[in-house]
Amino acid sequence: MTNEEIIAKINETLAEEFEVDINVIKPDAPLMETLELDSLDLVDVVVLVEQNFGFNVTGEDFAKIRTFQDFYNLVIERTTK
């Protein structure tokens, strides 16, 4: 899977799961605010990552994520190792 394919899959999955317009998902947009996530929603994000990309996300991983680009970088790093 290319980086572009990973990003497209992330965007499509998050837009569908959290019922937001895919066009508001931009690399520099704040992830939590854009998707209106609370702490319970983060559990859903973890499950989505595990199901779609096959790796576990820890609380420490999420502590570093502010923007969608941060999230893309995490997924790309973990899936292309």
Secondary structure, DSSP 8 states (H G I E B T S, - for coil): --HHHHHHHHHHHHHHHTT--GGG--TTSBHHHHHT--HHHHHHHHHHHHHHH-----HHHHHT--BHHHHHHHHHHHH--
